[in-house]
Amino acid sequence: MRQIKNIIMSAVAAGLCLSFSSCTNDYESFNRNPNGVTKDETQRDAYAMRSAMLNLEGWVIPTDVNTNQFTECLMGGSYGGYIADSNAGFAGKNFGQFSPENGWSRVMFKDVIPKLFIYCGEVARATDDPIPNAVASIIKVSGIQRVTDCYGPIPYSQVGKDGQITAAYDSQEQVYNLMFEQLNAAIDVLTQNRTADFSDKADRVYGGNVTKWIKYANSLKLRMAMRISKVAPAKAQQMAEEAVNHEVGTMTSNDDNAELTLVSTNPFEIIMYEYNGGDSRVSADITTYMNGYNDPRREKMFTKTTFGGLVDNGYFGIRSGIAIPGGSIAHAYSNYIVATDSKLMWMNAAEVAFLKAEGALRNWNMGGTAKEFYEQGVKLSFAQWGANGADAYLADNTSMPASYKDPAGLNTYSGATSQITIKWEDGDFEKSLERIITQKWLANFPLGQEAWAEYRRTGYPMLMPVVVNNSAGVVNSARGARRLAYPQEERLNNAENYVNAVGLLGGADNMATDLWWAK
């Protein structure tokens, strides 16, 4: 049966990765079936496919430690309110102060895009099986969405099979439309082959389970649909309802969570503990919310501060965008509890429940009410972290995010804080939206890039403004960075396409210009 399905779907699979080329065979023996392959060739191609798939999976949330530090901690963590710099040597050149060096801000563009295309193409060259090709397409879209949400227009439809990005840019709307097309094609292929699991040696996320990949793809489609809800509401609703009402559906339990099992040390552990005693610490933004809510998940997520003297140690992060203190102070703030073998999360069921809650709030057909999905999201997150007390937490209608009192006495914040409570209340769209986004933000830690994207889309959660703004007046301290500037190399090596890209952006190529879906 699978062979028949493969024949039927092979033409579709050929287009799933933009870089597709067939494998060729060397027929050295007339005694062998001319339509078959040798055992050595089969093993070689199977190894090539496994290698390409595993490499591809390593570029959604990068497993390379140096790349991960730039994309998840220094950039995503700072802008998403999850993680802040604790290395004073970063002063004057970091994301938190709105002055990243070109070598920092180009990583998502110059490193991630080529790797996604190269490894997706290698999967296609290693096998014509539509199932791993469909999964590879889903993985590539997972990574590309993160890239376009950093810069806006990017090279996508015109990128060559070698991953060279000296190519024409697509508008962000065009990128999203193509990503939806590719996801839909992949979902169709996998749905028709849902029982045809592939080798677990080629997949460290779901162990080759096709049904799990369908759920993830639909969940990613829902995430993407919500991102464009302000600028393309009709398309957003269509894509979201298709994802939720698909015959396989989305993630609904923590068993569905997309998490990468690592063969080496978790990069967050290295960055936050081993590099210089820890180049990053937990952000004050998330700890102030969780302290105000007396959130039981804190002890599962964070260490307590280690300040000496008369300081009452607790769960206190360090502010982002400050004059970074020396290590003896910076390293005393709360840290992320992460082990060397902790899995690397891409997406969880809690986020999906909150996306459905927002969809229901917008009167989309999500299969339930906003309140039901909101409460489901909180319970899923508590279960994921192994925390108790979700019911009591959801019944709390008085607790609000706390003000930030810096235990080091350096960067206490006395400005306005969010007044949003935990318990669900019907009737006020904006308060309901803030409540959903706030709890989704808490549940999504440490996915800083996703948090930053949702902050730019909705304005929630309320984050503290930076103290040190080195953007020369370009970036508003309270509103924060809205995107990353294109790599300087694009101006030199891809000049004509770069000029066209700025036109597609609709504003200056700086960190203050809103992306298409945030306008």
C-alpha positions as CSV (number, residue, x, y, z in Angstrom):
1,M,0.0,0.0,0.0
2,R,2.8,2.4,0.9
3,Q,4.5,1.8,-2.5
4,I,1.3,2.7,-4.3
5,K,0.9,5.9,-2.3
6,N,4.5,6.8,-2.9
7,I,3.9,6.5,-6.7
8,I,0.8,8.7,-6.5
9,M,2.3,11.3,-4.3
10,S,5.8,11.5,-5.8
11,A,5.0,14.4,-8.1
12,V,3.6,16.4,-5.2
13,A,6.6,15.6,-3.0
14,A,9.0,16.8,-5.7
15,G,7.9,20.3,-5.1
16,L,7.8,20.3,-1.3
17,C,11.4,21.4,-1.0
18,L,12.4,24.2,-3.4
19,S,15.7,22.3,-3.8
20,F,14.8,18.9,-5.3
21,S,16.9,16.7,-7.4
22,S,16.5,13.0,-8.0
23,C,19.0,10.4,-6.9
24,T,20.8,8.5,-9.7
25,N,21.9,5.0,-9.7
26,D,25.0,3.3,-11.1
27,Y,23.9,0.0,-12.7
28,E,27.1,-2.0,-12.7
29,S,25.6,-5.4,-12.8
30,F,23.4,-6.8,-15.6
31,N,22.4,-9.6,-13.1
32,R,20.6,-7.0,-10.9
33,N,17.0,-5.8,-11.5
34,P,17.5,-2.6,-13.6
35,N,14.6,-1.1,-11.7
36,G,16.2,-1.7,-8.3
37,V,19.2,-0.6,-6.3
38,T,22.0,-2.5,-4.5
39,K,22.0,-3.0,-0.8
40,D,25.0,-0.7,-0.6
41,E,23.1,2.0,-2.5
42,T,20.1,1.6,-0.3
43,Q,22.1,1.9,2.8
44,R,24.1,4.8,1.4
45,D,20.9,6.7,0.5
46,A,19.2,5.9,3.8
47,Y,22.2,7.2,5.6
48,A,22.3,10.4,3.5
49,M,18.6,11.0,4.1
50,R,19.0,10.5,7.9
51,S,22.0,12.8,8.0
52,A,20.3,15.5,6.0
53,M,17.1,15.3,8.1
54,L,18.9,15.4,11.4
55,N,21.0,18.4,10.2
56,L,17.9,20.1,9.0
57,E,16.2,19.7,12.4
58,G,19.2,21.4,14.0
59,W,18.4,24.7,12.3
60,V,14.9,25.5,13.6
61,I,16.0,26.3,17.1
62,P,19.7,26.2,16.3
63,T,21.6,23.4,18.1
64,D,25.0,25.0,17.3
65,V,25.9,26.8,20.5
66,N,27.3,30.0,19.1
67,T,24.4,30.4,16.7
68,N,21.9,29.6,19.4
69,Q,23.4,32.3,21.6
70,F,22.9,35.0,19.0
71,T,19.4,33.9,18.0
72,E,17.8,32.6,21.2
73,C,19.6,34.4,24.1
74,L,21.1,37.7,23.0
75,M,18.4,38.6,20.5
76,G,15.2,36.5,21.0
77,G,15.6,36.3,24.8
78,S,16.3,40.0,25.2
79,Y,13.4,41.2,23.0
80,G,11.0,38.6,24.2
81,G,11.4,39.4,27.9
82,Y,12.8,35.9,28.8
83,I,16.6,36.3,29.0
84,A,18.9,39.2,29.5
85,D,22.7,39.7,29.1
86,S,24.9,39.1,32.1
87,N,28.3,39.6,30.4
88,A,29.5,43.2,30.8
89,G,31.7,42.7,27.8
90,F,28.7,42.9,25.6
91,A,28.1,46.6,26.4
92,G,27.7,48.9,23.4
93,K,27.3,46.1,20.8
94,N,24.3,44.1,22.0
95,F,20.7,43.6,21.0
96,G,19.3,44.8,24.4
97,Q,20.8,48.2,24.0
98,F,19.6,48.4,20.3
99,S,23.1,48.4,18.9
100,P,24.0,44.9,17.8
101,E,27.1,44.5,15.7
102,N,26.5,43.4,12.1
103,G,28.1,40.1,13.0
104,W,25.4,39.6,15.6
105,S,22.3,40.8,13.7
106,R,23.1,38.9,10.4
107,V,23.1,35.4,11.9
108,M,19.4,34.6,11.2
109,F,19.9,35.8,7.6
110,K,23.3,34.6,6.6
111,D,23.6,31.4,8.6
112,V,20.0,30.1,9.0
113,I,18.5,30.6,5.5
114,P,21.3,28.8,3.7
115,K,21.4,25.9,6.1
116,L,17.6,25.3,5.8
117,F,17.7,25.3,2.0
118,I,20.9,23.1,1.8
119,Y,19.7,20.4,4.1
120,C,16.1,20.4,2.7
121,G,17.7,19.9,-0.7
122,E,19.9,17.1,0.6
123,V,16.8,15.3,1.8
124,A,15.2,15.6,-1.6
125,R,18.4,14.4,-3.3
126,A,18.7,11.4,-1.0
127,T,15.2,10.1,-1.4
128,D,12.1,10.4,-3.6
129,D,9.9,9.1,-0.7
130,P,7.3,11.8,-0.3
131,I,7.0,11.3,3.4
132,P,10.4,12.5,4.6
133,N,10.3,15.2,1.9
134,A,7.0,16.5,3.3
135,V,8.5,16.5,6.8
136,A,11.5,18.3,5.5
137,S,9.3,21.0,4.0
138,I,7.5,21.5,7.3
139,I,10.9,21.8,9.1
140,K,12.1,24.4,6.6
141,V,8.9,26.5,7.0
142,S,9.4,26.3,10.8
143,G,12.8,27.9,10.4
144,I,11.9,30.4,7.6
145,Q,9.0,31.8,9.6
146,R,11.4,32.8,12.3
147,V,13.7,34.4,9.7
148,T,11.0,36.5,8.0
149,D,9.7,37.5,11.4
150,C,13.1,39.0,12.2
151,Y,13.6,41.0,8.9
152,G,10.4,41.2,6.9
153,P,11.0,40.7,3.2
154,I,13.7,38.0,2.6
155,P,15.0,35.9,-0.4
156,Y,12.8,32.8,-0.4
157,S,11.1,31.7,-3.7
158,Q,14.3,32.6,-5.7
159,V,16.9,31.0,-3.4
160,G,19.0,28.3,-5.3
161,K,19.5,24.7,-4.3
162,D,22.9,25.6,-3.0
163,G,21.4,27.9,-0.4
164,Q,23.0,31.0,-2.0
165,I,20.9,34.0,-0.9
166,T,22.2,36.5,-3.5
167,A,18.7,36.5,-4.9
168,A,15.6,38.6,-5.3
169,Y,13.5,39.1,-2.1
170,D,9.9,38.3,-1.6
171,S,7.6,40.6,0.3
172,Q,6.7,39.2,3.7
173,E,3.1,38.7,2.5
174,Q,4.5,36.6,-0.4
175,V,6.7,34.6,2.0
176,Y,3.7,33.8,4.2
177,N,1.6,32.8,1.2
178,L,4.3,30.5,0.0
179,M,4.8,29.0,3.4
180,F,1.1,28.3,3.7
181,E,1.2,26.6,0.3
182,Q,4.1,24.5,1.3
183,L,2.6,23.5,4.6
184,N,-0.7,22.6,3.0
185,A,1.0,20.4,0.4
186,A,3.0,18.7,3.1
187,I,-0.1,18.2,5.3
188,D,-1.9,16.6,2.3
189,V,0.9,14.2,1.6
190,L,1.3,13.1,5.2
191,T,-2.5,12.8,5.8
192,Q,-2.7,10.4,2.9
193,N,0.2,8.4,4.4
194,R,-0.6,8.9,8.1
195,T,0.2,5.3,9.1
196,A,3.4,5.1,7.1
197,D,5.9,6.1,9.8
198,F,9.5,6.6,8.7
199,S,12.8,5.7,10.4
200,D,13.2,7.0,13.9
201,K,16.9,7.3,13.2
202,A,16.1,10.2,10.8
203,D,13.9,12.1,13.3
204,R,14.8,13.3,16.8
205,V,11.6,15.2,17.2
206,Y,8.8,12.7,16.8
207,G,10.8,9.5,16.0
208,G,9.3,9.2,12.5
209,N,5.7,9.4,13.7
210,V,3.7,10.8,10.8
211,T,0.6,11.6,12.8
212,K,2.6,13.7,15.2
213,W,4.1,15.6,12.3
214,I,0.6,16.3,10.9
215,K,-0.4,17.7,14.3
216,Y,2.7,19.9,14.5
217,A,2.2,21.2,10.9
218,N,-1.4,22.1,11.7
219,S,-0.3,23.8,14.9
220,L,2.4,25.8,13.0
221,K,-0.2,26.8,10.4
222,L,-2.4,28.0,13.3
223,R,0.5,30.0,14.7
224,M,1.2,31.6,11.3
225,A,-2.5,32.3,10.7
226,M,-2.7,34.2,14.0
227,R,0.4,36.2,13.1
228,I,-1.3,37.7,10.1
229,S,-4.7,38.2,11.8
230,K,-4.4,42.0,11.8
231,V,-3.4,42.6,8.2
232,A,-5.1,39.7,6.4
233,P,-8.1,38.7,8.7
234,A,-10.0,36.7,6.1
235,K,-7.0,34.5,5.1
236,A,-6.0,34.2,8.8
237,Q,-9.4,32.9,9.7
238,Q,-9.4,30.5,6.8
239,M,-6.0,29.0,7.6
240,A,-6.7,28.8,11.3
241,E,-10.0,27.0,10.8
242,E,-8.5,24.6,8.3
243,A,-5.8,23.7,10.8
244,V,-8.0,23.2,13.8
245,N,-10.8,21.4,11.9
246,H,-8.4,19.1,9.9
247,E,-9.2,15.4,10.3
248,V,-6.0,14.8,12.3
249,G,-6.0,18.3,13.9
250,T,-3.4,20.1,16.0
251,M,-1.5,19.4,19.2
252,T,-3.8,18.8,22.1
253,S,-1.6,17.2,24.8
254,N,2.0,17.5,26.0
255,D,2.7,14.2,24.3
256,D,2.3,16.1,21.1
257,N,4.9,18.8,22.0
258,A,7.6,19.4,19.4
259,E,10.9,18.9,21.2
260,L,14.2,18.0,19.8
261,T,16.2,15.3,21.5
262,L,19.9,16.4,21.5
263,V,23.0,14.3,20.9
264,S,25.1,16.9,22.5
265,T,24.7,19.4,25.4
266,N,21.7,21.7,25.4
267,P,23.0,25.1,24.1
268,F,21.1,27.0,26.8
269,E,23.0,25.1,29.5
270,I,26.4,26.0,27.9
271,I,25.4,29.7,27.3
272,M,23.8,30.3,30.7
273,Y,26.2,28.3,32.9
274,E,29.5,27.5,31.2
275,Y,30.3,30.6,29.0
276,N,32.2,33.0,31.3
277,G,30.2,31.8,34.3
278,G,27.0,32.4,32.3
279,D,26.6,35.0,29.5
280,S,22.9,35.3,30.2
281,R,20.4,35.2,33.1
282,V,16.7,35.1,33.3
283,S,15.0,38.4,32.5
284,A,13.4,40.6,35.1
285,D,10.3,40.9,32.8
286,I,9.2,37.3,33.3
287,T,10.0,37.1,36.9
288,T,8.0,40.2,37.8
289,Y,4.9,38.7,36.2
290,M,5.4,35.3,37.9
291,N,6.2,36.8,41.3
292,G,3.1,39.0,41.2
293,Y,1.0,35.9,40.3
294,N,2.8,33.8,42.9
295,D,3.2,31.3,40.1
296,P,4.0,27.7,41.1
297,R,6.0,27.2,38.0
298,R,8.8,29.4,39.1
299,E,10.6,26.8,41.2
300,K,10.5,24.4,38.2
301,M,11.8,27.0,35.7
302,F,14.3,29.3,37.6
303,T,16.9,29.2,40.3
304,K,16.8,31.7,43.2
305,T,19.1,34.6,43.4
306,T,22.4,34.2,45.2
307,F,23.0,37.7,46.5
308,G,24.8,37.9,49.9
309,G,24.3,40.3,52.8
310,L,20.8,41.3,53.8
311,V,19.2,40.6,50.4
312,D,16.1,38.4,50.6
313,N,16.9,36.0,47.8
314,G,14.1,34.9,45.5
315,Y,13.1,34.7,41.9
316,F,14.5,37.9,40.4
317,G,15.8,38.3,36.9
318,I,18.1,41.0,35.6
319,R,16.8,43.8,33.4
320,S,17.5,43.9,29.7
321,G,19.0,47.0,28.1
322,I,20.9,48.2,31.1
323,A,24.5,49.0,31.8
324,I,25.5,45.4,32.5
325,P,27.2,45.0,35.9
326,G,30.2,42.9,36.5
327,G,30.0,39.1,36.9
328,S,29.9,39.0,40.7
329,I,26.6,40.9,40.5
330,A,25.2,39.8,37.2
331,H,25.6,36.1,37.9
332,A,23.7,36.4,41.2
333,Y,20.4,36.9,39.5
334,S,18.0,34.0,38.8
335,N,19.0,31.5,36.1
336,Y,17.2,29.0,33.9
337,I,16.9,25.5,35.2
338,V,18.2,23.6,32.2
339,A,20.2,20.3,32.1
340,T,22.8,19.2,29.6
341,D,20.3,16.7,28.3
342,S,17.2,18.9,28.3
343,K,15.2,18.7,25.1
344,L,15.0,21.8,22.8
345,M,11.4,22.9,22.5
346,W,10.0,24.1,19.2
347,M,6.3,24.4,20.1
348,N,4.0,23.1,22.8
349,A,0.4,22.1,23.2
350,A,-0.2,25.0,25.7
351,E,0.6,27.5,23.0
352,V,-1.8,25.8,20.6
353,A,-4.6,26.1,23.2
354,F,-3.9,29.8,23.7
355,L,-4.0,30.3,19.9
356,K,-7.4,28.6,19.8
357,A,-8.5,30.8,22.7
358,E,-7.6,33.9,20.7
359,G,-9.3,32.5,17.6
360,A,-12.4,31.9,19.6
361,L,-12.2,35.4,20.9
362,R,-12.2,36.6,17.3
363,N,-15.3,34.4,16.7
364,W,-13.5,31.9,14.5
365,N,-14.6,28.3,14.6
366,M,-12.1,26.7,17.0
367,G,-14.4,24.1,18.4
368,G,-14.8,25.7,21.9
369,T,-14.9,28.9,23.8
370,A,-12.1,31.3,24.5
371,K,-12.4,30.6,28.2
372,E,-12.2,26.8,27.7
373,F,-9.1,27.0,25.6
374,Y,-7.5,29.6,27.9
375,E,-7.9,27.4,30.9
376,Q,-6.7,24.4,29.0
377,G,-3.6,26.3,28.0
378,V,-2.7,27.1,31.6
379,K,-3.3,23.5,32.8
380,L,-1.2,22.1,29.9
381,S,1.6,24.4,30.9
382,F,1.5,23.5,34.5
383,A,1.6,19.8,33.6
384,Q,4.5,20.4,31.2
385,W,6.6,21.9,34.0
386,G,5.4,19.4,36.6
387,A,3.8,22.1,38.7
388,N,0.7,21.8,41.0
389,G,-2.1,24.2,41.7
390,A,-3.4,25.1,38.3
391,D,-7.1,25.2,39.4
392,A,-6.3,27.6,42.3
393,Y,-4.1,29.7,40.0
394,L,-7.0,30.0,37.4
395,A,-9.4,31.1,40.2
396,D,-7.2,34.0,41.3
397,N,-8.9,37.3,40.3
398,T,-6.8,39.7,42.3
399,S,-3.1,39.0,41.7
400,M,-1.3,41.2,39.2
401,P,2.3,41.4,37.9
402,A,4.6,42.9,40.5
403,S,6.8,46.0,40.2
404,Y,10.5,45.3,39.7
405,K,12.7,45.9,42.7
406,D,16.2,45.1,41.7
407,P,17.9,43.1,44.5
408,A,21.2,44.7,43.5
409,G,19.7,48.2,43.9
410,L,20.8,49.2,40.4
411,N,17.8,49.1,38.0
412,T,14.6,49.2,40.0
413,Y,11.6,50.1,37.8
414,S,8.9,52.4,39.2
415,G,6.9,52.9,36.0
416,A,3.5,51.5,35.0
417,T,3.0,47.8,35.1
418,S,0.3,45.6,33.7
419,Q,-2.9,45.3,35.7
420,I,-4.1,42.1,34.1
421,T,-5.3,39.4,36.4
422,I,-5.3,35.6,35.9
423,K,-9.0,34.5,36.2
424,W,-10.9,34.6,32.9
425,E,-13.5,37.4,32.5
426,D,-15.8,37.7,29.5
427,G,-16.9,41.0,27.9
428,D,-13.8,43.1,27.2
429,F,-11.9,42.0,24.0
430,E,-8.7,43.9,24.8
431,K,-8.4,42.6,28.4
432,S,-9.1,39.1,27.2
433,L,-6.5,39.4,24.5
434,E,-3.9,40.6,27.0
435,R,-4.8,37.8,29.4
436,I,-4.4,35.2,26.6
437,I,-1.1,36.6,25.3
438,T,0.3,37.0,28.8
439,Q,-0.4,33.4,29.8
440,K,0.8,32.2,26.4
441,W,4.0,34.1,27.0
442,L,4.6,32.5,30.4
443,A,3.9,29.0,28.8
444,N,6.2,29.5,25.9
445,F,9.5,30.1,27.8
446,P,12.2,30.1,26.5
447,L,11.0,30.7,22.9
448,G,12.1,34.3,22.8
449,Q,11.7,34.9,19.1
450,E,8.1,33.8,19.3
451,A,7.5,36.0,22.3
452,W,9.1,39.0,20.5
453,A,6.9,38.4,17.5
454,E,3.7,38.3,19.5
455,Y,4.7,41.4,21.5
456,R,5.1,43.3,18.2
457,R,1.8,42.0,16.9
458,T,-0.3,42.7,20.1
459,G,1.7,44.9,22.4
460,Y,1.5,42.2,25.1
461,P,2.9,41.5,27.6
462,M,3.9,44.9,28.9
463,L,7.7,44.9,29.1
464,M,9.9,47.3,30.9
465,P,11.7,49.9,28.7
466,V,15.4,49.7,28.3
467,V,17.6,51.9,30.4
468,V,20.5,52.3,27.9
469,N,19.4,53.0,24.3
470,N,22.3,53.2,21.9
471,S,20.2,53.5,18.7
472,A,20.9,57.2,18.4
473,G,17.2,58.0,18.7
474,V,16.1,55.5,16.0
475,V,14.4,52.9,18.3
476,N,11.7,54.0,20.9
477,S,12.9,52.8,24.3
478,A,9.4,51.8,25.4
479,R,8.2,50.3,22.1
480,G,11.4,48.4,21.5
481,A,13.0,46.9,18.4
482,R,10.6,46.1,15.7
483,R,12.9,44.1,13.4
484,L,16.6,43.5,12.5
485,A,18.4,45.5,9.9
486,Y,19.6,43.5,6.9
487,P,23.2,42.4,6.9
488,Q,25.6,45.0,5.6
489,E,26.9,42.4,3.1
490,E,23.5,42.6,1.3
491,R,24.1,46.3,0.4
492,L,27.4,45.4,-1.2
493,N,26.9,41.9,-2.7
494,N,23.2,42.0,-3.6
495,A,22.7,45.7,-4.0
496,E,19.9,45.8,-6.6
497,N,17.8,43.2,-4.7
498,Y,18.6,45.0,-1.5
499,V,17.1,48.3,-2.7
500,N,14.0,46.5,-3.9
501,A,13.7,44.8,-0.5
502,V,13.7,48.1,1.3
503,G,10.9,49.2,-1.0
504,L,9.0,46.1,-0.1
505,L,9.6,46.8,3.5
506,G,7.8,50.1,3.3
507,G,10.2,51.9,5.6
508,A,13.8,52.5,6.5
509,D,16.1,49.5,6.9
510,N,16.5,50.0,10.6
511,M,15.2,48.4,13.8
512,A,12.3,50.8,14.2
513,T,10.3,49.9,11.1
514,D,7.3,47.6,11.6
515,L,6.9,44.4,9.7
516,W,4.0,43.8,7.4
517,W,1.9,41.9,9.9
518,A,2.6,44.4,12.7
519,K,1.4,47.5,10.9
